[in-house]
Amino acid sequence: MMMKQVEISEPGGPEVLVLREAEIAEPKPFEVLIKVVAAGVNRPDIVQRQGNYKPPEGASEIPGLEVSGVITRVGHDVRGYNVGDKVCALLTGGGYAEYCCAPASQILPIPDGISIADASCIPETFFTVWSNLFMSANLVAGEKCLIHGGASGIGTTAIQLANLFGAEVIATAGSDEKIRSCYQLGAKFAINYKTQDFVTEISKFTKKNGVNVILDIIGGEYLNKNISCLSQYGRLIQIAFQNGINGELNLAKVMFKNLTITGSALRPASIEYKAEIAQQLYKHVWPLFTQGKLKIPIYQRFSIFQAADAHKCLEKGEHTGKIVLDVINNDEKSYSL
């Protein structure tokens, strides 16, 4: 059988994304085959398209790190999922397509109260935020947490989860509209980094005590500023570097404030590690969806035929929340196999 998929014809701008026909893959024994309803669009997709983010060995060259859809085939080692189940999945690639394979340990049922199309926006950001804020940084109730890029997909997820688990959230964003969104999602304090110095503002807000945890997607010159914002025994988690990979570091502050600086990349992580994240999400976060406590802010939807436009939209940086590629028309009343 054949399907349509979005391919990167060569490294470059959004125009290098092309829709082509390809054979539908057979799932491995530990995988399921998903008929894709929608795929989330994320910044790593853009970096890959530009030629700066090679997929891990053995991963699909097709962009797309998260999807939602319906299981159409099940590998013979898979237990607990059946053909016809509606799921969302974390991928190492291959999401911009009508069908994709995913390890069964990296899929989760659609949370109650969330549409199957909207659920495509859950895996990448929720796996990333949970693993970094709660499994790595060990954020606990009562601590202060700074989220950079508060209006991004990662930011809107991190604000909500940190707030719901009892942390006091501070966020940075680049417009008054985005600042309002941060407050609506649960931030206690939001800073417009274009008009305010976040180091000064955080010092005032925390009465010079600093924050316990920082989740940063910016990098570059933010490194030393982040160090200045951290409290004693503070933790800096670096998960992206939109402003560059290099930054100055005051080692004296790191030593005398007993700081921890770490980072992570989810895409090349092991299936076993991603399985552990999935299990924790199902236990601790899925009930919050059922209770109506979590939102999935979606900025704009595009059809799979408009993948280039979706990338242009993300690159403009004006969005709050997620951008989606609809593979099956949203007007369809059901998602049949």
N, C-alpha and C positions, 0 to 999 in steps of 0.2 A: 504493500500500500504506500501511497505517496502523501505528502503533506507540504504545507507552505511553512517556510521559516525565514527569518531575517538574518542575512549574512553581512559580514564586514568585507567588502570587496577589496579594500586596501586601507592602510592607516590614513586617517584624515578627518574631515569634518562630517557633519551629520549626513551629507549627501552620499557618503560611501556605504550607507546602509541600503541593502537591496533585498527584495523579496524574491525568493527562489523556491523551486520544488526540490524535495529531498525524500528519501525513503524513511519510513517510520522505523525507529530502532526497536530491537527486541530487548526487553528488560533482562538484566542479569538475575541470577537466582535470588539475590537479596534486594532487588529493586521492584518498583511498580511502574507501569506505564500510565501516564496521566493525559487525558484529553484536556487541553488547557482552555480555561475560560478567560483568564486574564493573567497578565504578568506585571510585576512592579518594575518601574524604571528607576535605576539607582546610579549614583555617581561612578562607581566602579565600571559600569557599562560604558560610560563616556571615556574613561581613562583607557579601557581596553580598545575601544574604537579608535582612539588616537594613536594606538600602538605602544602604549606605555604600561600595560598591565597584561602580561601573558597569562592565559589560564593555567592552572596547575596541571601537571602531567596526567594524561588520561582524561581530562575534562573536555567537555564540548567546546568548540571554538565559537559557537553561537552565543551571543550575549543573553543575559537574563538570569538573575540569581534567585528569583522567587516567583512562584506561580500559585494559582488556585485552579481546581478543576475536578474531573471525575476519573476515578481509576478504571482503566479499560483492560488491563492485564496485570497479573500478579506473578512474580517470580516464585519458583517452587519452594524456596526457603522462607518465604514471607508468612508471618502469622499475625493475626489480629486485624487485617484489612482484606476487603473483598472487592471484586468488580462491582462498580456502581457507587462505591463510597465517595462522598464529596470531601475533598481534602485541600490543604495548602501545603506547600513544600519549599524547603530551602535547597538550592541547587549550587553546583560549582560552575554552571553555565547551561545554556540550552533553553532558557525560558521564553525567548522570542520565537515561538513556534506553535503549531497546532497540537503537537504532541511532544512530550518529553519524558525521560526516565529519571527517577529519583530513588535513592536508598530509602527503604521503608522506615528506617530509624530517623529520617529527617523529614517525615511528613507528620501532620497532625490533623485531626478532624476540624472542620469549620466550626469556630466557636458559636454557641447559641447567640442569636441576636445579630449576627454579622452575615451579610449576603455573601454568596460564593464569589462574586466578582470583586467585592471589596476586600475579601480575605487574602487576595494576592499581595496586598500591601503589608501583611503581617510578618512573614518569616525573616526577611533580611534585617529589618530594624529591631524586631523583638529578640531574635537570637543574639544580635550584636550587643544591644543594650543590656540584656539580662546577664550575659556572660561577662561583660566588662564591669558593670556597676555592682552587681551582686555576687558573682562568683569570683572575680578577680580583685576588685577594690573592697569587697565586703562592706558595702554601704549599709548602714543600719539606721533605724529610727532615731531622730533627734540630731543627726549630723547635718551639716550644711554641704550642699552639692552644687557646683557650678557647671552648667551645661552651655558650651559654646555652640553657636548655630542653632538656637532654640526653635527656629521656625522650619528647620530641615526635617526630613523624615526621621532621622536619628534623634534630632532634638525634640520633636513633638512626642515621640515615644518615651524618651528619657525623662522629660519633665513629668509626664503622667505617672510613670512607674515609680520614680523616686518619691514623688508626692504621695502616692497611694500607699507606699511602704514606710511613710512617716518621716522622710527627710525634708529639710527646708531647702527649697530649690531656688537658685539664682540662675538666670539665663541671659545670654547676650543675643541680640538680633540687630538687623540693619535698617529697620524702618518703624515708624510709629504703629503702623498696622500690624506688623509682625510682633511688636512688643505687646500689643493688646491680645494677640493670640496666645502668647506665652502666659500671660496672666489668666486667660480663660482656661488654659490647660492645667493650671495649678501652681505656676511659679509664684513665689512670695515676693520676688524682686526681679525686675527685668531692666536691662541696660542697653541703650542704643549705642553700639560701639562706634558708630559714625559721628556721633555728636558728644559722646562722653568717654572718659578714660575709665575702663572697667577696673583697673587696679585701684584707682582712687575711690571709685564708687563702692567697691567691695570692702575696702578698708573702713569706710564710713558705716556701711550697713552692718558689718560684723564687729564694729567697735575695735578695729585693729586685730581681731582674733583670727581672721582668715577663714577659709573654707576647708572642710575635711577631705573632699573628693572633687576632682575636676575631670570631666569627660571632654576631650578636645578633638575636634576634626579639622582644626585650622593649621597648627604647626607654625613653622617659620619664627617670626619675631614674637609670637605668643609664648614661646617656651619660657623665657626668663620672666615674662609678666606672670605667667601661671605660677612659677616658683614663688614669686613675691606674694601671690594671693593665698598660698596654702598655709594652713595652721601647722602647729607642731604635730608630727606624725601624719601629715597629709599625704594623699595619694594622687598622683597625676596619671591618668590613663590616656594614652595617645592612640587614636584609631584611624586617623587620616591626616593629610598635610596639604590642605588646599592652598596655603600660602607658602609652600616650600618645605624641603626636607631638612634644611639647616637652620639652626638658631643658636644664639649664645646662651651659655648656662653658667650661673653663679654657683660654683660647687660649694662655697662656704655656706650658703643658705641651705643647700641640700644636706650638708653634714650636720649643721647646728640645729636645724629644724627636724632632723631625723625623717627626711622625706623618702617616699618610694615613687620611682618613676618607671612606668612599664607601658607596654603597648601590645597590640594583637592584630592579627589579620585572620578573619574568620574563613575566608574562602579556601585557603590551603590546609586548614585544620583537619584533623582526622575525623572519620565517620564516627568513631567511638566518642570523641569529645562532643561532636554535634548532637549525638544521640543523648548524651547526658544533659545538654542544654534543653533539648526538646522535652525530656522527661520533667525537668524542673519547671519549664514553662507550663506544661499541661497541669502540673500540680498546683503551682502558685499563681499563675496569671490567667489561665483559661476561666477559672471561676469569676474573675473580675469582669470579663466580657459578658458572662451570663448575667451578672448583677447590674449590667449597664454602666459600669464605672469607667470603662475605657472607650475612647473614641479613636477612629481612624480618619484623621483629616485628609481629605483628597482634594487636591488643587485642580486637577484637570485630567480628563480621560481622552485617549486617542485610540483609533483602531490600529490593528497591526500593520495596516497599509500606510500608517502615518508615523512610523517609528522615527523617521528623521525629524519630524515636527516635535515629537515628544522629547528628543534629545536637545533640540533648540530651546524648548521651554525650560528644561532643567538647567541648561547652561546659562540662561538669562539670570537665574537666581532670584526671581521675583516671587517664587512660590512659597506657600506655607503648607507643609505636609507632603503628601505623596502624589506622584504622577503615574498613571496607569495605562497600559496597553490592553485594550479589549480585543481578545482573539475571537470570541463568540459574541455576536451582536447582543448588547444589553437588553434589547427589546424582546428577546426570546423568553418565553414564560418558563421553560424548563431546559435542562441541559441533558439531553438524551445521549446515549452512547452511539 
